[in-house]
Amino acid sequence: MADTNRKKGGCFRAGCLTAVVAVLLLAGLGWLAHHWGNRLPGSFVLRVPVNGVIDERTSAATSFPFAGGGQQLSLEELLSMLDRARTDKRVESVLLEIDALSAPAAKVQELERSIALLRKSGKKVTALLNTPEDKDYRLAAACDSVIVRNGSWMTLDGLKAEMFFFADPLKKLGVSFQAAQWKKYKSAVESFTRSSPSPESLEETNALLDDAWADYLDSVSRQRKIGKEAFRNVIDSLAVLTPEKALALRLIDRVATERELEKEYEERLGKPVGELFVGGREYLDATGGMRPQGGGDRIAVVAITGMIVSDGAKGMGDGEGTDVSTVKQALQTALDDPKVKAIVLRIDSPGGDALAASTMLELLDEAKARKPIVASMSGVAASGGYMVALAGSKIYAEPMTVTGSIGVFSLKPDFGGLLEKTGIHREVLTRGRFADAYTPFKAFDDASFRKFVETTGVIYDDFIGKVSRSRHMTPAEVDAVAGGRVWTGKRALEVGLIDRIGGLDEAVQEAQKLAKMGAKVKPELLYLPARKTWLEYLLAGDASQLTSALTAGALRQSLGELQSLGELQPLANLPGTKTARYLLRAEEPQVLALDPVEVEIK
């Protein structure tokens, strides 16, 4: 029997070893084929898809060639790619295929600036659109030429901000919420406590919408050289246009099929279509990916993206959360690397756990004592996202970055009515006055609610103090622009919450200056936390992360397919669901430094 078991065990181990070797062999062959195919021709058109959700950072799933969704490019990849193309003599021109773009206006602004620099270098940039909407068209307007596919249409119907309120339907189910709100503009709680927006919520949302609307009209009219009022009239009177009508109004330059465009490139470059184009990801891989290639001085770009969470509180999906230990490890890597001379803190976060954000700020302040730190805000850096930016000697933001939101809130559910409706009896024995105060199965009494509000207020005062010290303002001056109010980057500059208007490139230049690196040599960027390649996952034997990344890629691809079947994906992103998902995941009441305006302007 023992011999039989030993034989079975040996066979099992041999089988496992064979399977691992087979996987590595297949992966290795795939890697070799992938990289052999990435030898770039002497002259080509860089063909870049800009579509769907533009994440700040590269998803781990995109490093897997078999994971699906491999052509989805992040903002950091797009900016790096366009920057390299400026000085790459092999890039004859750039074709941006823009479709169903879903990105905050601030990210579009940063891409517009990168396109402008590319055009200034002498590279022609063409935008090819397929049934474009406002965001697609806005980005396309920054290009030399705007082409709309023949047989499609344009939907330019303006911007809107949409809010949802769940208090009334939840009440019918026997569910209610109690909130500690510091202060009146911290309106994330309103989706669960009100049936309509408060005057303060309407005020700040209208201000955001006004800024976005003015910026959109100004950008398009300036880029396309058409009157601002003329463009506004197109939106208000037509909304849906045929390409021919758009051409007559000088909104676009051409109407063409994809094949007609390919034939023109064939004639211009003297190559067949199969040798004309290099895809975006292929170009990135062939030019070194997102990792430093040389041995010179570097600037570390440390990203804080998605919800800010405490250690052990996982993000809500790949790329959707950053915890304290991740930031700590990234900073340690940057500090230990003698080639890294400065750090740019890149933030694309609505905030999250107030204590986690405070801990991150403490770590960043310690790091700043050793190497200069500059903060760069992307689409959103609000509440806890703004708090961590306070570590920067200078803070940069785009004009339409959503920031500020200096405030906190705490939300406690009460499922007591649901228990009553369903006939569930709850018996509780306690020792201590407040032992059962925070249960989700009953409302606070007056004394408990006062303590709930007071505790949240202490954290608000601490937040005010942090801003006061960093921004050299009095607590009263901070409170006047705080209270949970959200500002665009443009307004944040006016009220003293940021230092400069600009994107990642401008923040890197500032960090370079603070580190006294000299302006003649462009430093390499070390993006942290580092993303493992699929081969590194395999060699490390990290099966759980490998499976997670593969699943994330498949899920992203599936959700993309679902969008064409009735736009189902946005249901998971209704205003209020971000707060609800975080609270439901928490094991106890949380004080959140979270962006109050869960509103997408689109």
C-alpha positions as CSV (number, residue, x, y, z in Angstrom):
1,M,0.0,0.0,0.0
2,A,2.8,2.4,1.0
3,D,4.6,1.7,-2.4
4,T,1.4,2.3,-4.2
5,N,0.9,5.7,-2.4
6,R,4.5,6.6,-3.1
7,K,4.0,5.8,-6.8
8,K,0.8,7.8,-6.9
9,G,2.6,10.8,-5.2
10,G,5.5,10.5,-7.6
11,C,3.1,10.5,-10.6
12,F,1.2,13.4,-9.2
13,R,4.4,15.5,-8.7
14,A,5.7,14.5,-12.1
15,G,2.3,15.4,-13.7
16,C,2.4,18.8,-12.0
17,L,6.0,19.4,-13.1
18,T,5.1,18.5,-16.7
19,A,2.1,20.9,-16.6
20,V,4.2,23.7,-15.2
21,V,6.9,23.1,-17.9
22,A,4.3,23.0,-20.6
23,V,2.8,26.3,-19.5
24,L,6.2,27.9,-19.3
25,L,7.1,26.6,-22.7
26,L,3.9,27.8,-24.3
27,A,4.3,31.2,-22.5
28,G,7.9,31.4,-23.6
29,L,7.1,30.7,-27.2
30,G,4.3,33.2,-27.1
31,W,6.6,35.8,-25.6
32,L,9.3,35.2,-28.3
33,A,6.7,35.4,-31.0
34,H,5.3,38.5,-29.6
35,H,8.6,40.3,-29.3
36,W,10.1,39.0,-32.6
37,G,7.0,40.5,-34.2
38,N,7.7,43.9,-32.5
39,R,10.6,44.8,-34.8
40,L,9.4,48.2,-36.1
41,P,9.7,49.1,-39.8
42,G,11.7,52.1,-40.9
43,S,8.6,54.2,-41.6
44,F,5.0,53.6,-40.4
45,V,1.8,55.2,-39.2
46,L,1.2,54.8,-35.5
47,R,-2.4,53.6,-35.1
48,V,-3.7,54.2,-31.6
49,P,-7.1,53.1,-30.3
50,V,-8.5,55.7,-27.8
51,N,-11.8,54.2,-26.6
52,G,-13.9,53.2,-23.7
53,V,-12.8,53.9,-20.1
54,I,-9.4,55.5,-19.9
55,D,-7.9,54.2,-16.6
56,E,-5.0,56.1,-15.1
57,R,-2.8,53.1,-14.8
58,T,-2.2,49.9,-16.8
59,S,-4.3,47.0,-15.6
60,A,-2.3,43.9,-14.7
61,A,-4.4,42.0,-17.1
62,T,-3.1,43.8,-20.1
63,S,0.3,42.2,-19.6
64,F,-1.1,38.8,-20.4
65,P,-1.2,38.2,-24.2
66,F,-4.1,35.7,-23.8
67,A,-6.1,37.6,-21.3
68,G,-8.3,39.6,-23.7
69,G,-8.7,43.4,-23.8
70,G,-5.0,43.8,-24.6
71,Q,-5.5,46.9,-26.8
72,Q,-7.1,49.0,-24.0
73,L,-4.6,51.7,-23.3
74,S,-4.3,53.6,-20.0
75,L,-3.6,57.3,-19.7
76,E,0.0,56.8,-18.6
77,E,0.5,54.6,-21.7
78,L,-1.1,57.0,-24.1
79,L,0.9,59.9,-22.7
80,S,4.2,57.9,-22.9
81,M,3.5,56.7,-26.4
82,L,2.7,60.2,-27.8
83,D,5.8,61.6,-26.1
84,R,8.0,58.9,-27.7
85,A,6.4,59.4,-31.1
86,R,7.5,63.1,-31.0
87,T,11.1,62.3,-31.5
88,D,10.9,58.9,-33.3
89,K,11.8,59.5,-36.9
90,R,10.2,56.2,-37.9
91,V,6.7,57.5,-37.0
92,E,5.5,59.2,-40.2
93,S,2.2,60.3,-38.7
94,V,-0.4,59.3,-36.0
95,L,-3.9,58.0,-36.5
96,L,-6.1,58.1,-33.4
97,E,-9.2,55.9,-33.6
98,I,-11.5,57.5,-31.1
99,D,-14.7,55.7,-30.2
100,A,-17.1,55.7,-27.2
101,L,-14.6,57.6,-25.0
102,S,-15.4,57.6,-21.3
103,A,-12.9,59.8,-19.5
104,P,-13.1,62.8,-17.2
105,A,-12.5,66.1,-18.9
106,A,-9.2,66.6,-17.1
107,K,-7.8,63.4,-18.7
108,V,-9.0,64.7,-22.1
109,Q,-7.3,68.0,-21.5
110,E,-4.0,66.2,-20.7
111,L,-4.3,64.2,-23.9
112,E,-5.1,67.4,-25.9
113,R,-1.8,69.0,-24.6
114,S,0.2,65.9,-25.6
115,I,-1.4,66.0,-29.1
116,A,-0.5,69.7,-29.4
117,L,3.2,68.9,-28.6
118,L,3.1,66.1,-31.1
119,R,1.8,68.4,-33.8
120,K,4.4,71.0,-32.9
121,S,7.1,68.5,-33.5
122,G,5.9,68.2,-37.1
123,K,4.0,64.9,-36.9
124,K,0.5,65.0,-38.4
125,V,-2.2,63.7,-36.2
126,T,-5.5,62.4,-37.7
127,A,-8.6,61.5,-35.8
128,L,-10.9,58.8,-37.2
129,L,-14.4,58.9,-35.5
130,N,-17.2,56.3,-35.5
131,T,-20.6,57.7,-34.3
132,P,-18.9,60.3,-32.1
133,E,-20.4,61.9,-29.1
134,D,-19.3,65.1,-27.2
135,K,-16.2,63.6,-25.5
136,D,-15.0,61.9,-28.7
137,Y,-15.4,65.0,-30.7
138,R,-13.7,67.3,-28.2
139,L,-10.5,65.1,-28.2
140,A,-10.6,64.8,-32.0
141,A,-10.8,68.6,-32.4
142,A,-7.3,68.8,-31.0
143,C,-6.0,66.9,-34.1
144,D,-4.8,68.2,-37.5
145,S,-7.6,66.5,-39.3
146,V,-11.0,65.1,-38.1
147,I,-12.5,62.3,-40.3
148,V,-15.9,60.7,-39.6
149,R,-16.7,57.3,-41.1
150,N,-19.1,57.4,-44.0
151,G,-22.6,56.2,-43.0
152,S,-22.3,57.1,-39.4
153,W,-23.6,60.1,-37.4
154,M,-22.6,62.6,-34.7
155,T,-24.4,63.1,-31.4
156,L,-23.4,66.5,-30.0
157,D,-26.1,67.2,-27.5
158,G,-24.2,68.8,-24.7
159,L,-23.3,67.9,-21.1
160,K,-25.4,66.7,-18.2
161,A,-25.0,65.8,-14.5
162,E,-27.4,63.1,-13.2
163,M,-28.1,62.3,-9.6
164,F,-30.0,59.4,-8.1
165,F,-31.7,59.2,-4.7
166,F,-32.5,56.0,-2.9
167,A,-34.0,57.0,0.4
168,D,-37.6,56.6,-0.5
169,P,-37.5,53.2,-2.1
170,L,-35.2,52.0,0.7
171,K,-37.7,53.2,3.3
172,K,-40.3,51.0,1.7
173,L,-38.0,48.1,2.3
174,G,-37.5,49.1,5.9
175,V,-34.0,50.4,5.4
176,S,-32.9,53.9,6.4
177,F,-29.6,55.7,7.1
178,Q,-28.2,58.2,9.7
179,A,-25.4,60.5,8.6
180,A,-22.7,62.7,10.2
181,Q,-21.9,65.2,7.5
182,W,-18.9,67.6,7.8
183,K,-20.0,69.9,6.4
184,K,-23.0,71.0,4.3
185,Y,-21.3,70.4,0.9
186,K,-20.3,66.8,1.8
187,S,-23.3,65.5,-0.2
188,A,-22.3,61.9,-0.8
189,V,-24.7,60.9,2.0
190,E,-27.6,62.6,0.3
191,S,-28.3,59.6,-2.1
192,F,-29.3,57.7,1.0
193,T,-30.8,60.3,3.3
194,R,-32.8,62.6,0.9
195,S,-35.2,62.3,-1.9
196,S,-33.7,65.3,-3.8
197,P,-30.5,67.3,-3.7
198,S,-29.8,69.9,-1.1
199,P,-29.3,73.6,-2.1
200,E,-25.5,73.1,-1.4
201,S,-25.3,70.0,-3.6
202,L,-27.1,71.8,-6.5
203,E,-24.8,74.8,-6.0
204,E,-21.5,72.9,-6.3
205,T,-22.8,70.5,-9.1
206,N,-24.0,73.5,-11.2
207,A,-20.7,75.2,-10.7
208,L,-18.9,72.0,-11.9
209,L,-21.2,71.8,-14.9
210,D,-20.8,75.5,-15.8
211,D,-17.0,75.1,-15.8
212,A,-17.2,72.0,-17.9
213,W,-19.6,73.5,-20.4
214,A,-17.6,76.7,-20.8
215,D,-14.3,74.7,-21.1
216,Y,-15.9,72.4,-23.8
217,L,-17.2,75.3,-25.9
218,D,-13.9,77.2,-25.6
219,S,-11.8,74.2,-26.5
220,V,-13.7,73.2,-29.6
221,S,-14.2,76.7,-30.9
222,R,-10.5,77.5,-30.5
223,Q,-9.2,74.2,-32.0
224,R,-11.7,74.3,-34.9
225,K,-11.6,78.0,-35.4
226,I,-15.4,78.4,-35.3
227,G,-17.4,80.8,-33.2
228,K,-18.3,79.8,-29.7
229,E,-21.9,80.8,-30.1
230,A,-22.1,79.1,-33.5
231,F,-21.0,75.8,-31.9
232,R,-23.4,76.3,-29.0
233,N,-26.2,76.8,-31.6
234,V,-25.3,73.5,-33.3
235,I,-25.6,71.6,-30.0
236,D,-28.9,73.3,-29.1
237,S,-30.6,73.2,-32.5
238,L,-29.3,70.0,-34.2
239,A,-27.9,67.6,-31.5
240,V,-27.7,64.7,-34.0
241,L,-25.9,65.4,-37.3
242,T,-25.0,63.5,-40.4
243,P,-21.3,63.6,-41.3
244,E,-22.2,65.6,-44.4
245,K,-24.0,68.3,-42.3
246,A,-21.0,68.4,-39.9
247,L,-18.7,68.9,-42.9
248,A,-20.8,71.8,-44.1
249,L,-20.6,73.4,-40.7
250,R,-16.8,73.0,-40.6
251,L,-17.0,70.8,-37.6
252,I,-15.0,68.0,-39.4
253,D,-12.6,67.9,-42.3
254,R,-13.7,64.8,-44.2
255,V,-16.2,62.0,-44.6
256,A,-14.5,58.7,-45.6
257,T,-14.5,55.0,-45.2
258,E,-11.7,53.2,-43.4
259,R,-10.6,51.6,-46.6
260,E,-10.4,55.0,-48.4
261,L,-8.1,56.3,-45.7
262,E,-5.9,53.2,-45.9
263,K,-5.5,53.6,-49.6
264,E,-4.3,57.2,-49.1
265,Y,-1.7,56.0,-46.6
266,E,-0.6,53.3,-49.1
267,E,-0.1,55.9,-51.8
268,R,1.7,58.3,-49.5
269,L,4.1,55.7,-47.9
270,G,4.4,53.4,-50.9
271,K,3.6,50.3,-48.8
272,P,0.7,47.8,-48.7
273,V,-1.7,48.2,-45.9
274,G,-0.3,45.2,-44.0
275,E,3.0,47.0,-43.6
276,L,1.6,50.5,-43.0
277,F,0.5,50.5,-39.4
278,V,1.9,49.8,-36.0
279,G,-0.6,49.4,-33.2
280,G,-0.3,51.4,-30.0
281,R,0.6,48.5,-27.6
282,E,2.9,47.0,-30.2
283,Y,4.8,50.3,-30.4
284,L,5.0,50.6,-26.6
285,D,6.4,47.1,-26.3
286,A,8.9,47.6,-29.1
287,T,10.2,50.9,-27.5
288,G,10.7,49.4,-24.0
289,G,7.3,49.3,-22.4
290,M,6.7,51.3,-19.3
291,R,10.0,50.5,-17.5
292,P,13.2,52.6,-17.6
293,Q,15.6,51.4,-20.2
294,G,18.8,53.4,-19.5
295,G,21.0,53.9,-16.5
296,G,20.6,57.6,-16.0
297,D,18.8,59.6,-13.3
298,R,15.1,58.9,-12.8
299,I,12.0,60.4,-11.4
300,A,9.6,57.9,-9.7
301,V,5.9,58.4,-10.5
302,V,4.0,56.9,-7.5
303,A,0.3,56.4,-8.4
304,I,-2.6,56.5,-5.9
305,T,-5.6,55.4,-7.9
306,G,-9.2,54.5,-7.1
307,M,-10.5,54.3,-3.5
308,I,-8.1,54.9,-0.7
309,V,-8.4,51.9,1.6
310,S,-6.8,50.5,4.8
311,D,-4.6,47.5,4.7
312,G,-6.7,44.3,4.4
313,A,-9.6,46.2,2.8
314,K,-9.3,45.1,-0.8
315,G,-10.1,47.4,-3.7
316,M,-13.3,46.8,-5.6
317,G,-11.7,45.1,-8.5
318,D,-8.3,45.5,-10.3
319,G,-7.0,49.0,-10.3
320,E,-9.9,50.3,-8.2
321,G,-8.2,50.8,-4.9
322,T,-4.9,51.7,-3.3
323,D,-4.0,50.6,0.3
324,V,-1.5,51.9,2.7
325,S,1.0,49.0,2.3
326,T,1.1,49.5,-1.5
327,V,2.0,53.1,-1.1
328,K,4.6,52.3,1.6
329,Q,6.3,49.7,-0.6
330,A,6.3,52.0,-3.6
331,L,7.9,54.9,-1.6
332,Q,10.5,52.5,-0.2
333,T,11.4,51.4,-3.7
334,A,11.8,55.0,-4.8
335,L,13.8,56.0,-1.7
336,D,16.2,53.0,-1.9
337,D,17.0,53.5,-5.6
338,P,20.0,55.9,-5.9
339,K,19.0,56.7,-9.5
340,V,15.7,58.1,-8.4
341,K,16.2,61.8,-7.6
342,A,12.6,63.0,-7.0
343,I,9.1,61.6,-6.7
344,V,5.9,62.7,-8.5
345,L,2.8,61.6,-6.7
346,R,0.2,61.0,-9.3
347,I,-3.3,61.0,-7.9
348,D,-6.6,59.8,-9.6
349,S,-8.7,59.1,-6.5
350,P,-12.0,60.3,-5.1
351,G,-10.7,59.6,-1.6
352,G,-11.9,56.9,0.8
353,D,-10.9,55.8,4.3
354,A,-9.9,59.0,6.2
355,L,-7.5,57.2,8.5
356,A,-5.8,55.4,5.5
357,A,-5.4,58.8,3.7
358,S,-3.9,60.3,6.9
359,T,-1.4,57.4,7.2
360,M,-0.4,57.8,3.6
361,L,0.2,61.5,4.1
362,E,2.4,60.7,7.1
363,L,4.5,58.3,5.0
364,L,4.8,60.8,2.1
365,D,5.9,63.5,4.5
366,E,8.6,61.2,5.8
367,A,9.7,60.5,2.2
368,K,9.8,64.2,1.3
369,A,12.4,64.7,4.0
370,R,14.7,62.6,1.8
371,K,13.7,63.3,-1.8
372,P,11.6,66.1,-3.3
373,I,7.9,65.3,-3.9
374,V,5.6,67.1,-6.4
375,A,1.8,66.2,-6.6
376,S,0.1,65.7,-9.9
377,M,-3.7,65.4,-10.0
378,S,-5.3,63.5,-12.8
379,G,-9.1,63.3,-13.4
380,V,-10.0,63.5,-9.7
381,A,-8.1,64.1,-6.5
382,A,-10.8,64.9,-4.0
383,S,-11.2,64.6,-0.2
384,G,-8.7,61.8,0.8
385,G,-7.2,62.2,-2.6
386,Y,-6.6,65.9,-1.9
387,M,-5.3,65.0,1.5
388,V,-2.4,62.9,0.2
389,A,-1.6,65.6,-2.3
390,L,-0.7,67.9,0.6
391,A,2.7,66.1,0.7
392,G,3.7,67.8,-2.5
393,S,6.0,70.9,-2.4
394,K,4.0,71.9,-5.4
395,I,0.5,70.7,-6.5
396,Y,-0.4,70.5,-10.2
397,A,-3.9,70.0,-11.6
398,E,-5.7,70.2,-14.9
399,P,-8.3,73.0,-15.3
400,M,-11.1,70.4,-15.1
401,T,-9.6,68.2,-12.4
402,V,-12.2,67.5,-9.7
403,T,-10.5,68.4,-6.4
404,G,-11.0,69.9,-3.0
405,S,-13.9,68.2,-1.1
406,I,-12.1,68.9,2.2
407,G,-14.5,67.2,4.5
408,V,-15.6,63.8,6.0
409,F,-18.8,61.9,6.6
410,S,-19.9,58.8,8.2
411,L,-23.1,56.8,7.3
412,K,-24.8,54.2,9.5
413,P,-27.5,52.0,8.1
414,D,-30.6,51.0,10.0
415,F,-32.2,47.7,9.0
416,G,-34.6,47.6,11.9
417,G,-37.6,48.2,9.7
418,L,-36.6,45.3,7.5
419,L,-36.4,43.0,10.5
420,E,-39.8,44.1,11.5
421,K,-41.3,43.6,8.1
422,T,-39.8,40.1,7.8
423,G,-40.8,39.1,11.3
424,I,-37.2,38.6,12.5
425,H,-36.9,39.0,16.3
426,R,-33.6,40.3,17.7
427,E,-32.6,39.8,21.3
428,V,-29.5,41.6,22.6
429,L,-27.8,41.4,26.0
430,T,-25.2,44.1,26.7
431,R,-22.7,45.4,29.2
432,G,-21.8,49.0,28.7
433,R,-23.9,52.1,27.8
434,F,-23.0,52.1,24.1
435,A,-22.3,48.4,23.4
436,D,-25.1,48.1,21.0
437,A,-25.0,51.7,19.7
438,Y,-23.4,51.0,16.3
439,T,-25.5,48.0,15.3
440,P,-27.0,48.3,11.9
441,F,-30.2,46.8,13.2
442,K,-31.5,49.9,15.0
443,A,-31.2,53.7,14.8
444,F,-29.0,55.8,17.1
445,D,-30.6,57.3,20.2
446,D,-29.9,61.0,20.8
447,A,-26.8,60.4,23.0
448,S,-25.3,57.9,20.6
449,F,-26.0,60.2,17.6
450,R,-24.3,63.1,19.3
451,K,-21.1,61.0,19.9
452,F,-21.3,59.8,16.2
453,V,-21.4,63.4,14.9
454,E,-18.7,64.7,17.4
455,T,-16.3,61.9,16.5
456,T,-16.6,62.7,12.8
457,G,-16.1,66.4,13.6
458,V,-12.8,65.7,15.3
459,I,-11.5,64.1,12.1
460,Y,-12.8,67.1,10.0
461,D,-10.9,69.5,12.3
462,D,-7.7,67.4,11.9
463,F,-8.2,67.5,8.1
464,I,-8.5,71.3,8.3
465,G,-5.3,71.4,10.3
466,K,-3.4,69.4,7.7
467,V,-4.5,71.7,4.9
468,S,-3.7,74.8,7.0
469,R,-0.1,73.7,7.7
470,S,0.6,72.5,4.1
471,R,-1.1,75.4,2.2
472,H,0.0,78.1,4.7
473,M,-3.5,79.3,5.4
474,T,-5.3,79.9,8.6
475,P,-7.9,77.3,9.8
476,A,-10.6,79.9,9.2
477,E,-9.4,80.5,5.6
478,V,-9.3,76.7,4.9
479,D,-12.8,76.2,6.4
480,A,-14.2,78.9,4.1
481,V,-13.2,76.9,1.0
482,A,-13.7,73.5,2.7
483,G,-16.9,72.1,4.2
484,G,-16.8,69.3,1.7
485,R,-17.1,71.6,-1.3
486,V,-15.7,70.3,-4.7
487,W,-13.7,72.6,-7.0
488,T,-12.4,72.3,-10.5
489,G,-8.7,72.7,-10.8
490,K,-9.2,76.1,-12.3
491,R,-11.2,77.3,-9.2
492,A,-8.9,75.4,-6.8
493,L,-6.0,77.6,-8.1
494,E,-8.0,80.7,-7.4
495,V,-8.8,79.8,-3.8
496,G,-5.3,78.6,-3.0
497,L,-5.7,74.8,-2.9
498,I,-3.2,74.1,-5.7
499,D,-0.1,75.8,-7.1
500,R,-0.1,75.4,-10.9
501,I,-2.2,74.3,-13.8
502,G,-0.6,71.4,-15.6
503,G,-0.3,67.7,-16.1
504,L,2.2,64.9,-15.4
505,D,4.8,66.4,-17.8
506,E,4.7,69.8,-16.0
507,A,4.9,68.0,-12.6
508,V,8.0,66.0,-13.8
509,Q,9.7,69.2,-14.9
510,E,9.0,70.8,-11.5
511,A,10.4,67.7,-9.7
512,Q,13.4,67.8,-12.0
513,K,14.0,71.4,-10.9
514,L,13.6,70.8,-7.2
515,A,16.0,67.9,-7.4
516,K,18.5,70.1,-9.3
517,M,18.8,67.6,-12.1
518,G,19.3,70.1,-14.8
519,A,16.9,70.7,-17.7
520,K,19.0,69.5,-20.6
521,V,18.6,65.8,-20.0
522,K,15.1,64.4,-19.8
523,P,14.9,61.9,-16.9
524,E,13.5,58.5,-17.3
525,L,10.3,57.7,-15.4
526,L,10.0,54.8,-13.0
527,Y,6.3,54.0,-12.6
528,L,5.3,52.7,-9.1
529,P,3.9,50.5,-7.8
530,A,5.4,48.3,-10.6
531,R,3.2,46.0,-12.6
532,K,4.4,42.5,-12.9
533,T,4.6,41.0,-16.4
534,W,2.8,37.7,-17.0
535,L,6.2,36.0,-17.2
536,E,7.1,37.4,-13.8
537,Y,3.8,36.0,-12.3
538,L,4.6,32.6,-13.7
539,L,8.2,32.5,-12.6
540,A,7.2,33.7,-9.1
541,G,4.7,30.9,-8.9
542,D,2.0,33.4,-7.9
543,A,-1.0,31.4,-9.2
544,S,-3.6,33.5,-7.4
545,Q,-2.4,36.8,-8.9
546,L,-2.1,35.1,-12.3
547,T,-5.7,33.8,-12.1
548,S,-6.9,37.2,-10.9
549,A,-5.3,39.1,-13.7
550,L,-6.6,36.6,-16.3
551,T,-10.1,36.9,-14.9
552,A,-9.9,40.7,-14.9
553,G,-9.0,40.7,-18.5
554,A,-11.8,38.3,-19.4
555,L,-14.3,40.3,-17.3
556,R,-13.2,43.6,-18.9
557,Q,-13.7,42.1,-22.4
558,S,-17.1,40.7,-21.4
559,L,-18.3,44.0,-20.0
560,G,-17.2,45.7,-23.2
561,E,-19.4,43.2,-25.1
562,L,-22.3,43.8,-22.7
563,Q,-22.2,47.6,-23.4
564,S,-23.2,46.9,-27.0
565,L,-26.2,45.0,-25.7
566,G,-28.0,47.8,-24.0
567,E,-25.3,49.7,-22.0
568,L,-25.5,47.4,-19.0
569,Q,-22.2,48.3,-17.4
570,P,-23.2,51.8,-16.3
571,L,-25.8,50.3,-13.9
572,A,-22.9,49.3,-11.6
573,N,-21.7,53.0,-11.6
574,L,-24.9,54.8,-10.6
575,P,-24.2,57.7,-8.3
576,G,-24.2,56.5,-4.8
577,T,-23.1,53.0,-5.6
578,K,-19.4,53.8,-4.9
579,T,-20.3,54.9,-1.4
580,A,-22.6,51.9,-0.9
581,R,-20.1,49.3,-2.0
582,Y,-17.4,50.7,0.3
583,L,-19.8,50.8,3.3
584,L,-21.1,47.3,2.6
585,R,-17.5,45.9,2.5
586,A,-16.6,47.6,5.8
587,E,-16.8,45.5,8.9
588,E,-17.6,48.5,11.2
589,P,-18.7,52.1,10.7
590,Q,-16.2,54.1,8.6
591,V,-15.4,57.8,8.6
592,L,-14.8,58.6,4.9
593,A,-12.9,61.4,3.2
594,L,-14.7,60.8,0.0
595,D,-15.6,63.0,-3.0
596,P,-19.3,64.0,-2.3
597,V,-20.3,64.5,-5.9
598,E,-20.8,61.1,-7.4
599,V,-21.9,62.7,-10.6
600,E,-20.5,62.1,-14.0
601,I,-20.7,65.0,-16.4
602,K,-21.3,63.6,-19.8
